[in-house]
Amino acid sequence: MNPAPSPIRLSPGTYPTPLEPAPRLATAIGLRPDDLWIKRDDLTGVGAGGNKLRKLEYTVGAALAGGVDTLVTTGAPQSNHARLTAAVAARLGLRAVLVLRGAPGVSSSGNLALDGLLGARVVRAGEVGADALAERARAVTDELRAEGARPALIPFGGSSVLGARGYADCARELLGQLPDPRHVVVALGSGGTMAGLVAVLGAPTVLGVDVGARPDVADAVRGFAAPLVERSDDLSDLRIRADQIGAGYAAYTDEAAAALVLAARAEGLILDPIYTGRAMAGLIAAVRDGEIRPGETTVLVHTGGLPGLFGHPDAIARAEALLDSPDGR
């Protein structure tokens, strides 16, 4: 039997990303100064950085092998994945078509401004659910093909078994920087980032903080991770916290808001309101309830998303209000 071909991988990112100590933040949340590290995957290099680039290295690599000239993908209006798909397309001389939830004219700030700067065409799908959004993207892809283009449809969030390989790579990179982390905490959205980490580090090590991006997230993580698993750990018992979703995916929770302020003032570390803010809030809660204890080496994976901060009116309003507070709080 012939072996399966190796996946095609681009290398547009800047690796390895730094692993930085965070002693002041560690002390502030109840850990020892040398317990907490930040894996800076917000510094991956292209299109304002972020975790989606590692996934796109594989998904776009496979698409290029098929001779495509256009990348199509989906997301929320402030999608980090859509922004980085547009950036990779620009880097490679391809077209990008982004099928996004929402209607025109609501806001063009944050990631949407960068989508325009990068030359992407945005198709507004209206206020639709995941299934209808996916169907609209398939229809757009068919329309492009009928016009003579050679499009590839990149999955939501870049998450698939192929895309998850990017975070299996990240896990191996992390082990080369810090050989035996006890906890690796990461925001859990579409599932591919956590899946790749779990495949290499094992389910007991990785704590995913659910941001409410999809209802079936545990099943998604298992499905993406299963073909990549390098250990014998049981995937049935994933570590997932669902206590930071609040009113829903787009909401800016009080816990995330507090986490943004704390990280910024303790370490000069800027988080985003939807993903890394919730991940940090979940880490704080895990220390508070004893899931993570002092003396246990802990890594927070910073998955990026800073442009989304500038596209979130509530987050900007809260940040600006701090300027008028006598003690900055």
N, C-alpha and C positions, 0 to 999 in steps of 0.2 A: 504494500500500500504506500502511495506517495504521501509524504508529510504535508500537512496544511501549509499554505504559503504564509510567510510572515506578513503582518499588517504593514501597510505603507505609512510612514510617518514623516511629516514635515518637521522642520526645526526653526520656526520663526521666533521662539521665545528665548529669554535670557536665563540660563540655568547654570548651576543650581541657584534657586532663590535663597536669600539669606535666612538663617535661623538665629533670632536675636533673643537675648535674655531680657526679661521684664521684671526686675526685682521690686521696683516700687509698686507696680500693679499687683504683683504676687502678694506683697505684704498687705496692700489695701483690701484684698478680697479674702484674706485669712490663710494664705499659704506662706511657706518659708521663702525668703528672698531668691533662693536658687532653684525653686520648684518650677517656675513658669517660663516657657519659651514661646516665641511667636514665629511661625513659619510664614515668611513674607511672600505669599503667592499673589499679593497685590502688585508685586514688582516683576511680573513676567515679561514686561518690555514693550509689547505691541499694543497700540490702541488704548492706552491708559491702563493696561494690565488687568489681571484677575484670573480666576481659576479656569474660566471657560477656554482659555487659550490652549491648555494642555489637552483638552478633549478635541478641539478643532485640529490639532496637529494630526490626529488619526482620522477623524471623519472627513476633513477636507483632503487629506492625503489620499484616501480611498477614492474620493470624488474625482480628483485630478487624474488618477489612474484610468478613469473612465472617460477622460477627454472633455470634461465639462467646461463651460465658459461663464456660468451663472450659479451663484449660491442662493438658495431660498431657505429661510427659516422662520420660526414663529416665536412669539413671546408676549409678555406684558409691555405696556408702553415704555417703561424704563428698563427694559431687558438688558442686562449686562452681556448675555450671550449674543443677542442681536447686534449690539455695538461691536463686539469682538469679531463676529462673523463679517461685518462690514469692513473692519480693519484688516482682517486677513485677506478678504477679497481685494481690497485696494493694494495690499502688499504684493499680491500675485497677479494683478492686472485683470481680475475677474469682475463681473457685475455682481451686486448684492441686492436682493429683493427681500424685504423684511415684512412679514405679515403679522401685524400687531393688533392686540385688542384695543378697543376704544374708538373714538370718533375724532375727526380732524378738528383742530382749533381749541382743544382743551388745554394743552400745554406743549411747548416745544423746547423745554429746558432740559438740563441734565443729559442723560444718554441720548435723548432724541436730537438734541443739538449736535452731538458728535456724530450720530447717524447721518445727518445732513452734511456735515463737514467731510465725512468719509465718502460721500457720493452714493449712498444707498438710496434706493427707491423704497418708500414706505407705503404699504397697502393697509389701510385701516379696516379691520374686520368687524367693528362695532363691539358692543358689550355681549360677548358670546362666551360659552363654556369651552372646555378643552377640546371636546369632540368636534364642535363646529369650527373652532379655530384651525384644527388639523385638516378638516375637510376644505376649508377656504384655501389653505396653503397648497393642498393637492390640486385644487382647481387652478390656482395661479401658476403652479408648475406646469400643468397641462397646457395652459394658455401660452406660456413662454415657449414650450416645445412646438406648439402649432405655429408660432411666429418664426421658427427656425433656430431658436436658441437651444443650447445643450445644458439644461439646468440639473442641479442636484438638490434634493430636499434634505437639509440637515436637521436631525431630530431636535425637538423641544429641549432647550437647555444644553444641547450637545450630548445628552445622556443616552447612551446605548452601551452594549457590551464593548463595542469598538471604542467609543469615547471614554469609557471607564478605564481603559488601558492607560490613559494619561495620568490618572491618579494612582494607579499601580506604580507607574514610574516615579511619581512624587513620593510615595511611601518608601520606595527603595532609596531615593535621594535622601529622605529624612533619616533613615537608618544609618546612612553613611555619615550624617552629621551628629546624630544622637542615638547611640546603638540600642537603647532599651527604654523607650518611653512607656510609662504606665498608662497614661491617658492621652488620646489625641482627640481634641474637640473640634468639630466642624459644623458649619451651617448645613442644613439638609433641605434642599429645594427639590430639584427634579430627580435626584438620587444617584447620579453617576459619580460625583466626587466621593461621597461616602463609600460607594461600592468599590471603587478602586483602592481606597485606603484599607477597607476591610479585607479585600482579597489578599493583601500582602501582610498587613499588621495583625489580622485576626479580629473577629467580632468582639472579644472581651476588651480590646484596647480602644476601639473607636467609639466615641460618643457623638451621635448626630443630634443637633438641635433643630427640630422641625420648624420651618418658617411658614407652613401652610400653603405651599405652592401646588400640591396635588394631594388627593385624598388617599391614594393607594401607595404611599411612599415606601413603606416597609417592603411590600411586595416588589416594588420597582428596584430597590437596593438589592434584594436577594436575586432577582432575575439578572441584573447587570453583573453582579459579583460572581455568581455560581460558576460560569465558564472560566473565570480567571483565578480562582482560589489556589493559593500556594500552600495552605495549611490545612489541617484536619478539623478546624473549628466548625461547630454547628452554626449555620446561618439562621436557624429558626429563632435564635434568641439575640437579636440585635439590640444594641443600647441606643434607644431613641427617647429623647425628652420632647414631650408635646405641650409643655407648660409655658411656652413663650410665643404662641401664635396670637393670643389676644383676640381682637375682633376680626382678624383675618389677615391674609397675606400682605395687603397694602397698608395695613394700620401701623402707626408708629406707637409702640407700646411705651408705657412709663418705664418699664424695666430696660428696654433698649435705649431709651433716651438717657437714663442714668448711666448705662454702660458706656455710651459714647462720651459723656462728660468725664467719667472716671478714667477711661483709657487715654483720652486726650491730655488730661491734666497730670496723670501719673507718668506717662511715657512719651507724650507727644505723638501718640498713635491715633490715627484717624480711622474710624470705622464707618460703616454705612447703616442706614436705619432699618433695612429689611433683612439682610443676611448676617453680616459680621456683628452688628449690634445685638441681634438676637442670640448669636452664638456666644458672645461674651456674657450676656445676661444668663444664658443657660449654664455657662461655666460657673458664674457667681452662685447661682442657685444650687448647683451640684456640690460646691464647697460648703454652702450653708447647710445642706441636708446630709452631708457626710458621704456622698457618693465619691467625691474626690477629697482626699485628706492631706494635711500637711506632711511633707516628706515624700510625696509621690510626684515623680517627674511628669509634668503636664505640658502639652503643646497645644496652642490654639492656632489652627490653620486660618490665616488671614486671606480670605478668598477675593478680596478687592471689592469693587462696587462703588468707589467714591463718587463717580459722576451721578449716580442715583441720588446721592444726598442733595444735590443741587436741583433735582427734579421733584423733590418731595416737599410740598408747601409746609406741612406741619413741622417737619424737621428743621427747615430753614427758619420758620417763625420762632420755634423754641430756642434755636441757637442765637438768633438776633435778640431775643428777650434777655438773654444772659448779659448782654452789653449794658443794659440799663439797670441791672441789679447791683446794689451797693457792694455786695461781696462776691459778685460774679456767679451766683448760684440760682 
